[in-house]
Amino acid sequence: MGWLVSYTLASIAASFIVVKIFDYIVGGASSGLASIVRAGLFVATWTAITAQVGMRGFSKHVRQLRQGFIKRVLH
């Protein structure tokens, strides 16, 4: 469960950094469109990082399954 908390906190931190960079580029504009884009960037960054970590874990498990299958076939 600790890995889930650490990845969640890392994705939130990265999302905040992306939003701060966006605010710096835009100049801190607080229009409705900027707020929508800011929220979209936060969600997209969070989703991308979480999906990347999930796919990495999935690939690791598939690799382990393949190695186990190959060992059973060869022995």
Summary of the structure (lengths in Angstrom):
residues: 75
radius of gyration: 19.1
end to end distance: 35.3
largest distance: 66.1
contacts: 169
relative contact order: 0.11
helix: 91%
strand: 0%
